[in-house]
Amino acid sequence: MIRFSWATGLLGASQLTGLLKSSRRPPANLGGGRSRRSGLTGVDGLDAVTWTTQGYLGEALQAAFQAGDDLQGEWMELFADTLSPRRWARAASLLAARSVDTLRITSPGSAGSVARQELRNKLEVYWLVKGARKLVDLPPRGETFLLWPYVTRAYELDSYQALWVIEGLAHDYAEGALRQSGSPSDLLRGEAVAGLPESSLPMLHGGLGLAFAEHMLGALTPRSTAAEARQALDRFVALCRTNSMERYADSAIESLGLDARCFFPDLVPVVEKGLRALGDEQLHRFFWHGVGRAIYFLPINFIPGYGSLRHAVQMARQESPHEMARDHTLAGVSYAFTMVNMSHPEILEALLREHGEELRDTTFADGVVASILMRQEITPGAPVLRSFIDHRPAGGVRRLWEDMVRRPCQRALDAGDADDSNTTEVAEVYRSLPRRGAVE
């Protein structure tokens, strides 16, 4: 009921302020994929109306809905805890954590400076991806275009900004092709990528996968069966494989978890059912790694009091239905966190100072390693890699940095050089097979 009232309130706001945009999910009365499958009959009661209402919201209000929905869920859980004396300690701990996180970002000291820098970094990446269309002057949405002129424009920005803009423009490139043809092929093969810098290819494939994931998820509802989800997954993987270079296809496929958790969180359990039915272990691992990346960028994790990495780690653990999912989701959170904040190693240093021992024997370090390997692939030899790995924290954090960052990252880079293999392949190994601690 609370979700329903929040969704319909935002719908009213969108109509009053002119923020109504074309929906990500076809509403039930417009004859889109959802209505053909189930319309309002696939979801019960207020959930049905909430699901349809969300489909009318523009992208900005979709983000607002997700932030409000996550906040309401946490506060309802807190309220339930206060009704049971046995759970008062947990409620008090949660309130204390929120207070500490709020004070941290408003503090005038070094802790506040680090927290605010992380927020700025995350906001910059978010808007670079979302603003790719304006930054490189892409054609109107839905039109097809050649990649190379716009990739060239992206590289006129600095190398860090170019990474995220390229991912965003690849999304729009694939989206236009999907609108023109429901079954495009060779979008990132042959002549389509001739002359493009090789370093642009991983991010291009990531953006391609985001567009295909939206297309695939639009065919499902929260009540879709495992068989329906499996059919949609087969379609998604086939699109990725037939449009990707073989060595980068996994980068496209991993985007499924990212898009699902960011924009279709109600469908995450549905996709999980489909993945179990499909029995593809690698796809299953990639999905949850993508979910972890999404959690780091969720709107709720931009809000003071909720925006610390500790909160993202808690969400990763709570939302994972089994141990494999927990391992890969945590690695995904760590991967996104490190990619975004690599230019400011003091942010990771501050995290290890507070929670390093808690994270030492988890897959957190594997996400750090994967991000280093991927950054080496997309910006080979960038000075930021060396300055990040060789950062020298103060005090007791030095040992944690050595064990969780410098040593495993250096070993992975050395292994890539020794095998004379591209670092993307090495990165995929780390992302698909996280262990409980990269130290070993």
CORRA-V39010 format. One record per residue. D_FIRST is the distance of its C-alpha to the first C-alpha in whole Angstrom. Layout:
D_FIRST / D_FIRST
This chain:
0 / 4 / 5 / 5 / 6 / 9 / 10 / 11 / 12 / 14 / 15 / 17 / 18 / 20 / 21 / 23 / 24 / 26 / 24 / 23 / 25 / 25 / 22 / 23 / 21 / 22 / 20 / 20 / 22 / 25 / 26 / 26 / 26 / 22 / 22 / 26 / 24 / 21 / 20 / 16 / 18 / 18 / 14 / 12 / 9 / 6 / 8 / 11 / 10 / 9 / 12 / 14 / 13 / 14 / 17 / 18 / 18 / 22 / 23 / 22 / 19 / 18 / 19 / 17 / 14 / 15 / 17 / 14 / 11 / 14 / 15 / 11 / 12 / 15 / 15 / 12 / 15 / 17 / 16 / 16 / 20 / 21 / 20 / 23 / 26 / 27 / 25 / 26 / 28 / 26 / 23 / 27 / 28 / 24 / 25 / 28 / 28 / 25 / 28 / 31 / 29 / 29 / 32 / 34 / 33 / 34 / 37 / 40 / 42 / 42 / 39 / 37 / 40 / 39 / 35 / 35 / 37 / 35 / 32 / 35 / 36 / 32 / 31 / 35 / 34 / 31 / 32 / 35 / 33 / 31 / 34 / 37 / 37 / 38 / 40 / 42 / 42 / 41 / 41 / 38 / 35 / 36 / 39 / 42 / 44 / 46 / 45 / 49 / 49 / 45 / 46 / 49 / 47 / 45 / 48 / 49 / 46 / 47 / 46 / 43 / 41 / 43 / 41 / 37 / 38 / 40 / 37 / 35 / 38 / 38 / 34 / 35 / 38 / 37 / 34 / 37 / 39 / 36 / 35 / 39 / 39 / 37 / 39 / 41 / 43 / 45 / 43 / 44 / 48 / 51 / 52 / 48 / 49 / 53 / 54 / 50 / 51 / 50 / 48 / 45 / 45 / 42 / 40 / 40 / 39 / 36 / 35 / 36 / 34 / 31 / 31 / 32 / 29 / 27 / 29 / 28 / 24 / 24 / 25 / 22 / 19 / 17 / 18 / 22 / 24 / 27 / 29 / 27 / 27 / 30 / 32 / 30 / 31 / 35 / 34 / 33 / 36 / 38 / 38 / 38 / 41 / 43 / 42 / 43 / 46 / 46 / 46 / 43 / 41 / 39 / 38 / 36 / 35 / 33 / 31 / 29 / 27 / 27 / 25 / 23 / 22 / 22 / 20 / 19 / 17 / 15 / 19 / 21 / 20 / 22 / 25 / 25 / 26 / 28 / 30 / 31 / 32 / 34 / 36 / 37 / 37 / 38 / 35 / 32 / 34 / 34 / 30 / 29 / 31 / 30 / 26 / 28 / 29 / 26 / 24 / 27 / 26 / 22 / 21 / 20 / 24 / 25 / 24 / 26 / 25 / 24 / 26 / 29 / 30 / 29 / 26 / 26 / 28 / 25 / 23 / 25 / 26 / 23 / 21 / 25 / 25 / 29 / 32 / 33 / 29 / 30 / 33 / 33 / 29 / 31 / 34 / 32 / 31 / 34 / 36 / 33 / 34 / 38 / 38 / 36 / 38 / 42 / 44 / 43 / 43 / 43 / 39 / 40 / 42 / 40 / 37 / 40 / 41 / 38 / 37 / 40 / 41 / 37 / 37 / 41 / 40 / 37 / 37 / 37 / 40 / 40 / 38 / 40 / 43 / 41 / 40 / 44 / 45 / 43 / 44 / 48 / 47 / 46 / 48 / 51 / 53 / 51 / 52 / 48 / 48 / 52 / 50 / 47 / 49 / 52 / 50 / 51 / 49 / 50 / 50 / 49 / 46 / 49 / 50 / 46 / 46 / 49 / 48 / 44 / 45 / 49 / 51 / 48 / 48 / 51 / 52 / 50 / 51 / 55 / 54 / 53 / 56 / 58 / 56 / 57 / 54 / 51 / 49 / 46 / 47 / 47 / 44 / 42 / 44 / 42 / 39 / 39 / 40 / 39 / 41 / 40 / 42 / 44 / 47 / 48
